[in-house]
Amino acid sequence: MSPRTFLEVQARRSFLRDSMAGIGTAALAHLFGVEGRTAETAADPLAPRRPHFPARVKNVIFLFMEGAPSQMDLFDPKPALRKWHGQPLPPSMTKDLKLAFIKPTATVLGSPFQFVPRGKSGVELSELLPGLGSIADDICLIRSMHSEAFNHHPGQLFLFTGSMLGGRPSMGSWVTYGLGSESRNLPGFVALASGSGTSAGSDNWSSGFLPATYAGTVFRSTGDPILYLSNPKGISRQSQRNRLDLLKQLNEEHMEQTGDLEIASRIHSYELAYRMQMSAPELTDFSKESEATKAAYGLNDEGSRAFGTNCLLARRMVERGVRYVMLMHGSWDHHSGIEAGLKRTTAATDKPVTSLMRDLKERGLLDSTLVVWSGEFGRTPMSELRRPDDPNNIGRDHHPNGFSMWMAGGGIKPGQVIGRTDELGLNIVEDRITVHDLQATILHLLGLEHTKLTYRFMGRDFRLTDVHGSVVRKILA
């Protein structure tokens, strides 16, 4: 190649490279413009953004009771089950049931627990929930939830991503994508876990095909709240800052050339991690909380300490502007030993949940916070006996038809019960509410129109509610 030809080739390459850098920047600006965003969003993907319409709440605390709590032992009294106790139901009543482990001929299991009218509203709640009963007038109880899934992993995916297939963004990711976060020094979406763990694992807080910035960040209740948060020995604050400045410059140059939104997420993640090194330890330092507060959350009791710690962290996060806090407590999967299991699990969760609600209310935070309590589905009226030689081993199978959950906080009409199942709890007979309806309602309370909160991926617009979902107006105040 002659020197002249070589110079011409290099000139063309330089022109194309510089032109593509401009095209990449323009493309990035166009993408943000289409989504109603600004250049500020590119610099900080979690910058607070306006909702589609005036919001009822600013934050969400989702109390996820992983494993499927039994609605007829906690929220939906069914005296008729005691009449059928020990007997199989007629085939005509069970022919359409989706069952995971038992057969339709399984015998009925009446609840061993008493239900008591609570509050001025007189809502009947199980004796296992005395704390919740004391704030019954602050919650909206739903007894007619319906899910399409009847196994744990797809059920959890469906509840949090709107699909039983993996790879979709979780609800917390959609919320922070739509609204950003008011916290500059903590993640916009935080996941806290206690109990035996979740079947779907990190898929419950994954950002899916959304930029990684919107994924949930897992906090630990002991030690460093986030792994590798502390600097290794020999790394000063200033040397770390110098390295981050250089990385930011290199990443910005790369983003200008490619228009890759993931690079913006990378830049933001580095900067947020730097700020979190100062703010996260303060968040998890309970030394300024009163002894009465720590006792109220159950931090002095071994059985409730882990979940109570997460409830107190959730309140402190909401105070600091974290948009979406997800608490996951396993140990509700009672295929066997349900009587002892429910006593143990409610003892671990009822007191902390009640204290969280009261604490939010006393601090004026409940009006701006939505609290949701739910499992992925419910439990069957029929029994599951995995060890026939041990009657105390009896439990219940999965049941996606007519399970119960509750909501509270800003925009929620409290002290009411919505929906009704038949006398045995087999099917919904009034106000059927689907998982997509629940998702649409949560987004609505945050000021987001669920049909407009979309993200283009693989050639089409995706949304949390897929092509379904309607806002449940009866829930709203």
N, C-alpha and C positions, 0 to 999 in steps of 0.2 A: 504494500500500500504506500503510495507516494505521500510526502509530508502534507501536500495540499489536500489530498483526499482525507487523510487522517484528521486534519483540522476541521474539514467540512462535517465529518461524521460526529466529532466531538461537539461542534456547534449545534447540530440538530438534536443531539442527546440533551444538551443543556437546555435548549428551547423546550423540548418535550417535558423534561423534568420540571422546569419552572412553570410551564403552562399547567401541568397536571397538579402542581401544588396549588395553583390558583383555582383550578377546577375542583380539587378536593375541598378547599376551604369554602367555595361557593356551594358545593353540594351539601356540606355540613350545615351551613347557614340555612339552606333551603329546607333540609330535613327538620331542623328546629322550628323554622317558620311554619311549616305545615302542621306541626304539633302545637302551635301556639306558644312557642318558647322563644328565648332571646339568646344573645351571645353570653349573657350572664349564666344561663343554664349550662352552656358548654364548659365554662370555667368551674361551675359548681352544680352538678346535676341534682343535688338535693336542696337547692335554693327554694325557699317557700314560694308557692305559686297559688294563684287565685283559683278557687273552685269554679265549677260551671254555674253555680247559683249559691245564694247564701247558705252556709252550712249550719247544721244544728250542733255539731260537735267538731273538735279539732283533733282528738286523739282516740285511739282504740286500745283497749286491753282485752285480748281474747283469751279466756280461760278454757283451754282445750283439755277435756277429760278423756284422754286417750284410752281406748279399749271398749267403749260403749257402756255407759252407766245404765242400770236397769230402771226404766221409767216407772214401772208398776210397783217398784219398791221405794221410790223416792218422790215422784211428782204426780203420778196418775193413778189414784186409788181405784182398785177393781175388786169390790166385794164379791162379785160373781165368781172370781177365780177360786175363792174358798169353797164355793158350792161344788165346783168341778174338780177340786183338788184330788190328785191321784187317779183321775180318769182321763182317757183319751177323748179328744174332740171328734165329732162326726166328720167324715171325709169331705162333706159338702162345705165345711167351714175352713178347711185347711188346704184345699186343692190348688189354690193359686199362690201359696206362700213360697217365698224364696228362703230356703234353709241351708245353712252352711254345714252343720254336723249332725243334727238330729233328723229323725223321720217324722212325717206328719202325724204318726200314731203315738208320738211321745205324750206322756201324761201331763196334765195341767199342774202348775205349781202356784199355789196361793201364796201371797206375800206373808211372811211371818211378822211384819212390822205394822204398827198402828199409824193411821193418818190423823192429823189434828188440824182443825181450822185455825189459821193464823192471821193476825192483823185485822184491821177494820174491814178489809176486803173479804176476809173469811176463806182465803184460798187454802185448800187442804194440802199439807206437806207431811212428809214422813217424819216420824219421831227421830230418825237419824240425822235430821237437819234442823236442830234447835236454833242454831245461829242464823241460818237463812230465814227461819220462821220469824225471828225477831225483827227482820227488815222486809217482811213479805210485801208490805205496801210500797216498797221502793222498786220492785221488780215487775216485769211483764213476763208471765209464764206462758210458754207455748207448748201445747200438748199434741200438736198435729203436724210435726215435721216429717218429711218424707225424703228418703234418699234412694238413688238408683242402685247403689252398691250395697252388698251384704257381706263383704270381707274387708278386713281392716285396711290393708294397703290401698286398694282402690277407693275405699270409703273416705280415707283421709285425703287422698289426692283430690277426690271429687269435692269435698268440703272446702278445701283451701285453694284449689286451682280451677275448679269448674269442669274438670275432665278426669276420667279414670285412667288416662294415659300419662306417663311421665313426660317431663320436659316443658311443662307449662309454668308460667310465673305464678307464685303464690299470692294470696290476697294482700298480704303486707307489702309485697313488691309492687302490685298494682296501685295500692294507696300511695306509696312514696313516689312512684312514677308520676302519678297524677297531681300530687300536692306538695311534694318535697317534704322538708322537715324544718321545724322551728329551732331545732338544736344544731348549733354549729360545731360542738365539740363531742357529740355522741352520734352513733348511727341513727338513721331515721327509722329503722326496723330492727328490733332486737328480739331474739328467741331465748327463752329461759326454760330449762328442763328439770324435772324431778320425777321420782318414781322409777318405774321399770323401763322407760324409754318408749319410743313410738315406732310403729311398723313401717311407716313411710320415710322415717328418718329425715335427712336434710331436704328431701323433696318438699316437705311441708313449709320450708322457708326459703326455697330456691327462687332465684329470679328468672329461671327458665331462659327464654330467648330475649328477655329484656336485658339491658346493660347490667353488668355485674354489680354496679353501685347499688342497685335496688334489692339485692339479696339480703336476707336477714343475717345479722351478726349474732353468733352464739356467745352469751356471757356465762361464766362459771360463778357459782356462789361461794367458792373458796379459792384461796390463792390469788394469783393474777386473774382479774375478771375475764381477760382474753389471753390466750396463749401467746407467748413471745412479745407481750406488751412492753416489758422492761428491756432496756438496752443491755447488751452484754458488757462485761467489764472492759474498760479501756475506751469505750465510745462515749464521748461527751455530747452534751446537748448541741453545742455549736458545730462539732464535726458532723453530727447527724443532719443538722440543718443545711450545711454546705453540700452534703451528698444529695439531699432531697432537691435542693435548688438546681444542681446539675442534671439530675434525673428529670426534673420537670422541664427544663430547657430542651433536652433531647426528645422527650415524649411529645412536647408541643411541636417541634419541627417534624416529627414523624406524623403527627395528626394532620398537620397542614398538607403533607404530601398525599395522605391516604384518605382523610375524612372518616377514619374509623372511630365510631363512637366508643368502642371499648377502651381506646387510649385515653379518652376523657375520663372514663371510669377509673382507669389505673391511676391517673394523676390525682384525682379526687381521693381515692383510697389511701394513697401515700400521705396526703396532707391531713386527712381525717385521722389516720393512725397516729400521726405526730401529735395532733392536738389531744387525742384520747389518752396519751401517756400521762397527761396532767389531770384530765377530768374523770377518767374511769376509776382510778383509785379513790378519789373523793366521793364518787357515786356510791361505791360499795363500803364506805366507812360509816358505820352506824353509831359511832361514838357520840354523836350529837343528838341521836334519837333518845327519847326518854325510856326508862326501864318499863314504864307502863305501856308504852307503844310496842316495845319489843315483846313484852308478855302477851299483849293483845293479839299480835300476829302469830303467836305460838312458837316463838324462837327459843323458849325455855323448855319446850317439850321435844324429845327426840323424834316422836312420830310425826309431828307437824313442822319441824324446824326447816327442812329443805324447801317445802312448798311455801311456808310462811316467809322465809327469806326472799323468795322470788316475788311474792305478793308485795312485800315492802319495797323491793327494788323497782317493781312496776310503778308504784306510786311516786317514787323518787325520780324515775325516768320521765313520767308524764309531767312532773313539776319542771323538769329541765327541757321540755319541748320535744321529746322523742315522739314521733308520730304514731307508731304502731308497735305495741308490745304483745308478744305471744308467749303465754305460759302454758307449758305442756306438762301434765301430770299423768304418768302411766298408772298401771295397777288397777284398772277398771274392767279388765277382761275376765269376767267371772263365769267361765264355763263350769267351774266346780267350786265348792266351798263358798257359795255366794253369800250366805248369811254372815259368816265370820269375815269374809272379804269386804263386804259393804260396810260393816261396822268399823273395820280398820281404815278403809279409804276415806270414809266420810269424817272420821275422827282426825285424819291428817289434813283435810281440806276445808271443812265447814267453818271452823274458827278463823283461819286466815282470810277466807273469802269475805266473811262478814266484817272483819276488821278493815279490810281493804275498802269495802263499800262505805263504811262509816267514816273512815279517814278521808276518803275523797270528798264525801259530803261535807264534813266539818271544815275542810280546807277550801271549799268552794270550787272544787275540781270536777265534781260529778256532773255539773251542768254542761261542761265542755268535753266530757269524756264518755265514750260509749263502752260499756262493759258487757261482754258476751260470754255465756257459760254454755258449753255444749260438748257432746261426744260426736263421733262420726256416724253413729246410728244408735239403736236401742237394743232391747233384749226381748226374747220371746215369752209369751205367757206359759208355754210348755217347758218342761224341765229337761235338763241334760244330766245324765248320770253316767259318768265315765268309770266309776267303780261301784258296781251294783252291790258289792259286799259292805259298802259304807254309805248309809243314808245321809250322813252329814256332808258327803262329798257333792251333793246335788248343786246344780247351777242352771244357767240359762244360755241359750244359743243367740246368735245374731238376729236382729230384727230391724229392717230399714223402714217398715211401715208404722207410722204413728209413734215416733219417739218424742221425747220432751227436751226442752232447753229453756233458758231464760235470758232476757236482755234488760239492761238498766242504763240510766244516764240521760244525757241531753237528748231531747227530741223523742224520748220514749214515754208512752202513756203508762204510768206505773199502776200497781194494784189491780191488775186485770189478768184474766186467763183467756187465752185465745185457742180455739180449736177443741175438738173432741174426738175421741176414739170410741169404738163400740164397747159393749159391756165387758168384753174379754181382752180388749186392747189389741185385737188382731188387725183392724183396719181403721182408717180415718173416716169419720162420718160428717165432719163439719170443719170448714176452713183449712183445707189441705194446703200446706206451705212447703214448697220444694227448696232444695239447697240453693238453686239459682235465684229463687225469690229472696231468700235470706241474704245472699250476696248483693243483690240489687238494692235491698233495703239498707244494708250497712253502708254501701257507697252513697246512697241518697242522703243519709244522715250526715255524711262528710261533705255534702255539696257536689257530688259527682253523679252525672247522668251515666248509668251503666252502659247504655248503648253507644255513648260517645267516647268513653274511655277505651281507646283502641290502640293497637300497635301493629304496624305492617310487618309481616314476616312470611317468608316463602310465598310471596305473591298475593297474600290476602290479609285483611284486617282481622286480628284476633281481639277478643275481649274476655274478661273474667267469666261472664255469664254465658259465653258461647253465643247461641242464637235464642236463648230462653230468658226467663226471669221477669218478674213484675214486682214493683215496690208494694209491700204489704201495708196498706194504709191504716189498718186497725191497730198496728203497733205504734203509730206515730201520735204524739201528743197534739 
